[in-house]
């Protein structure tokens, strides 16, 4: 995996998907936060609004990152169509 294509933030939300050829995970978006508490609040709000229900297609994974030893502390799947909503939630936090 190329470090340039997969680079999660230290503290915040990391959105990843698959490369075009489907062989590796790639970073789609990082939403860094100032604190782990802020990351938790945004993550659980985003999960409540953006998580895929049932059998919908899952194209992205949102990871909760809480520092070097806590990457991927929690995660949820969402569709690419919800990416704009996630950005709006981040701007509101």
ABEGO torsion letter per residue (X at the ends): XBAAABBBBABEBBBBBBBAAGABBBBABBBBBABAAAAAAAAAAAAAAABBBEABBBABBBBBBAEAAABGABBBBBBAAAAAAAAAAAAAX
